[in-house]
Amino acid sequence: MYYANISQQTPHVPRVIVVTGNGKVMAKASYAQLQIEVRKQGKNVQDAQQENAMTMNRVIQSILDLHIPREHIQTSGYNISPLYEFENGKQIFNGYEVTNAITVKVTDPNQVDVVIDTAVQNGANRISSIQFNIDNMDAYYQQALSLALHNAQMKAKTIAETMHLPIQPQPIEIIEEHEIGPVLYRSMGTVDSSISTPIEQGQITITATVRVRFQY
């Protein structure tokens, strides 16, 4: 029995260049979100709750007086916790702490310091977070994505020219990897009412990242 010679060919393995492209766009914040808290302590729950409610109502009214719409004020947390102290190694009950937190959207970032000072002057004793955000975030991200793709093409071109590789102009795979986040400021306690609170909003960085494969 005779068998024809079958030539065995090594399968063609495409050669690729993989690059990461990065794009970045800077934008000014269009609004801010604050979390404002009132914490009150009392020997019994009812007293702590009542004092907290009176103070928080005063804080909310003072914010409304700054022409912040009521729909931009939302309760974000309410907590009642027992308080204990230790004496001679023994745990002794010392009343309760009631915490009421609201989130306030400030559409004019330049007004953030005024809102904080006003809230503190009317009884708020903790500002737990300040976030600056952008309304049209997607439009800025599209700009960053375009820059990332261009950056990837330039990197691949540089590698190909340096290594004398006949790179194909069209990528064979593009993977988008991105993460968008607001600028977050740290927590702060009460502020001296005689001094205006300095708040620097800075600029928000919108980034985009792509991983691109080019064949050569």
C-alpha positions as CSV (number, residue, x, y, z in Angstrom):
1,M,0.0,0.0,0.0
2,Y,1.3,3.4,-1.0
3,Y,0.7,6.7,0.8
4,A,1.1,10.0,-0.8
5,N,3.6,12.3,0.9
6,I,1.7,14.9,2.8
7,S,3.7,18.0,3.5
8,Q,3.2,19.3,6.9
9,Q,3.1,23.1,7.2
10,T,3.4,25.0,10.4
11,P,0.2,26.9,10.9
12,H,0.6,30.6,10.4
13,V,0.7,32.4,13.7
14,P,-0.1,36.1,13.4
15,R,2.4,38.4,14.9
16,V,1.0,41.2,16.8
17,I,1.9,44.4,18.6
18,V,-0.2,45.2,21.7
19,V,-0.2,48.7,22.9
20,T,-2.1,50.7,25.6
21,G,-3.5,54.1,24.6
22,N,-4.3,56.7,27.2
23,G,-6.4,59.9,26.9
24,K,-7.1,62.6,29.4
25,V,-9.5,65.6,29.4
26,M,-9.7,68.3,32.1
27,A,-13.1,69.9,32.9
28,K,-14.5,72.3,35.4
29,A,-17.1,70.9,37.9
30,S,-20.7,71.8,37.1
31,Y,-22.2,70.9,40.6
32,A,-21.2,69.6,44.0
33,Q,-22.7,67.2,46.5
34,L,-22.3,67.6,50.2
35,Q,-23.1,65.2,53.0
36,I,-24.0,67.3,56.1
37,E,-24.6,65.6,59.5
38,V,-26.1,66.6,62.8
39,R,-25.0,64.5,65.8
40,K,-26.6,64.8,69.2
41,Q,-26.2,62.9,72.5
42,G,-28.6,62.4,75.3
43,K,-29.3,60.2,78.3
44,N,-32.3,58.8,76.7
45,V,-33.3,58.2,73.0
46,Q,-36.2,60.6,73.0
47,D,-34.2,63.6,74.2
48,A,-31.4,62.9,71.7
49,Q,-33.9,62.5,68.9
50,Q,-35.8,65.6,69.7
51,E,-32.7,67.8,70.0
52,N,-31.3,66.3,66.7
53,A,-34.6,66.9,64.9
54,M,-34.8,70.6,66.0
55,T,-31.2,71.2,64.9
56,M,-31.6,69.4,61.6
57,N,-34.8,71.3,60.8
58,R,-32.9,74.5,61.4
59,V,-30.0,73.4,59.2
60,I,-32.4,72.5,56.4
61,Q,-34.3,75.7,56.6
62,S,-31.0,77.7,56.5
63,I,-30.0,75.9,53.3
64,L,-33.4,76.5,51.7
65,D,-32.9,80.2,52.5
66,L,-29.8,80.1,50.3
67,H,-32.2,79.3,47.4
68,I,-31.2,75.6,47.3
69,P,-34.3,73.8,45.9
70,R,-35.9,71.4,48.4
71,E,-35.6,68.5,45.8
72,H,-31.8,68.9,46.0
73,I,-31.9,68.0,49.7
74,Q,-32.3,64.3,50.6
75,T,-31.9,62.3,53.8
76,S,-29.0,60.0,53.3
77,G,-28.7,58.4,56.8
78,Y,-30.3,58.1,60.2
79,N,-28.6,56.2,63.1
80,I,-29.1,55.7,66.8
81,S,-26.2,54.3,68.8
82,P,-25.8,53.5,72.5
83,L,-22.8,55.2,74.1
84,Y,-20.5,53.5,76.6
85,E,-17.5,54.5,78.6
86,F,-15.1,52.4,80.6
87,E,-14.2,52.8,84.3
88,N,-11.9,50.4,86.1
89,G,-12.3,48.0,83.3
90,K,-16.1,48.0,83.4
91,Q,-18.4,49.1,80.6
92,I,-20.9,51.7,81.7
93,F,-23.8,52.9,79.7
94,N,-23.7,56.6,79.0
95,G,-26.8,57.4,76.9
96,Y,-27.4,57.5,73.1
97,E,-26.1,59.3,70.0
98,V,-28.4,60.2,67.2
99,T,-27.0,61.0,63.8
100,N,-29.0,62.5,61.0
101,A,-27.3,63.0,57.6
102,I,-28.5,64.8,54.5
103,T,-27.1,65.1,51.0
104,V,-27.3,68.5,49.4
105,K,-26.7,69.1,45.7
106,V,-25.2,72.6,45.0
107,T,-25.5,73.5,41.3
108,D,-23.1,76.5,41.8
109,P,-19.8,75.0,42.9
110,N,-18.7,78.5,44.0
111,Q,-21.5,78.4,46.6
112,V,-20.2,75.3,48.4
113,D,-18.3,77.3,51.1
114,V,-21.4,79.4,51.9
115,V,-23.6,76.3,52.2
116,I,-21.1,74.6,54.6
117,D,-20.6,77.7,56.7
118,T,-24.4,78.3,56.9
119,A,-25.1,74.7,57.9
120,V,-22.4,74.8,60.6
121,Q,-23.6,78.1,62.0
122,N,-27.1,76.5,62.4
123,G,-26.0,73.4,64.2
124,A,-24.4,70.9,61.8
125,N,-21.3,69.4,63.3
126,R,-19.9,67.2,60.6
127,I,-19.4,67.5,56.8
128,S,-18.7,63.9,55.9
129,S,-18.0,64.3,52.2
130,I,-17.7,66.8,49.3
131,Q,-17.9,65.6,45.7
132,F,-17.5,67.7,42.6
133,N,-19.2,66.3,39.4
134,I,-19.9,67.1,35.8
135,D,-23.4,67.0,34.2
136,N,-22.2,66.0,30.7
137,M,-19.6,63.5,31.7
138,D,-20.1,61.3,28.7
139,A,-19.2,64.1,26.2
140,Y,-15.9,64.6,28.0
141,Y,-15.3,60.9,28.1
142,Q,-15.8,60.6,24.3
143,Q,-13.1,63.2,23.9
144,A,-10.7,61.3,26.2
145,L,-11.5,58.0,24.3
146,S,-10.6,59.6,21.0
147,L,-7.3,60.8,22.4
148,A,-6.6,57.3,23.8
149,L,-7.2,55.7,20.4
150,H,-4.9,58.3,18.7
151,N,-2.3,57.7,21.4
152,A,-2.4,53.9,20.8
153,Q,-2.0,54.4,17.0
154,M,1.0,56.7,17.6
155,K,2.6,54.1,20.0
156,A,2.2,51.3,17.5
157,K,3.6,53.4,14.7
158,T,6.6,54.3,16.7
159,I,7.3,50.7,17.6
160,A,6.9,49.5,14.0
161,E,9.1,52.2,12.6
162,T,11.8,51.6,15.2
163,M,11.8,47.9,14.7
164,H,11.3,48.1,10.9
165,L,8.1,46.1,11.1
166,P,5.5,46.1,8.3
167,I,2.6,47.0,10.5
168,Q,-1.0,46.9,9.2
169,P,-2.8,50.2,9.5
170,Q,-6.0,48.7,10.8
171,P,-6.1,47.2,14.4
172,I,-7.4,43.7,14.7
173,E,-8.7,44.2,18.3
174,I,-9.6,47.2,20.5
175,I,-10.5,46.7,24.1
176,E,-11.9,49.7,26.1
177,E,-10.9,50.0,29.7
178,H,-12.0,53.1,31.6
179,E,-12.9,54.3,35.0
180,I,-14.5,57.6,35.8
181,G,-14.8,59.2,39.2
182,P,-15.5,62.5,40.8
183,V,-13.1,64.5,42.9
184,L,-13.6,63.5,46.5
185,Y,-12.6,65.7,49.4
186,R,-11.9,64.4,52.8
187,S,-14.3,64.6,55.8
188,M,-14.2,67.6,58.1
189,G,-15.7,68.4,61.5
190,T,-17.1,71.7,62.6
191,V,-15.6,74.9,61.3
192,D,-14.9,78.2,63.1
193,S,-17.9,80.3,62.2
194,S,-15.8,83.5,62.2
195,I,-13.7,82.2,59.2
196,S,-15.0,81.4,55.8
197,T,-14.3,77.8,54.8
198,P,-11.9,77.6,51.9
199,I,-13.0,75.1,49.3
200,E,-10.9,74.5,46.2
201,Q,-12.9,72.7,43.5
202,G,-10.0,72.5,41.1
203,Q,-10.7,70.5,37.9
204,I,-12.0,67.0,37.3
205,T,-9.8,64.7,35.2
206,I,-11.7,62.4,32.8
207,T,-9.6,59.5,31.6
208,A,-9.9,56.8,29.0
209,T,-7.8,53.7,28.3
210,V,-7.8,51.3,25.4
211,R,-5.7,48.2,24.7
212,V,-5.2,47.8,20.9
213,R,-3.7,44.9,18.9
214,F,-2.0,45.5,15.6
215,Q,-0.9,42.8,13.2
216,Y,2.4,42.8,11.3
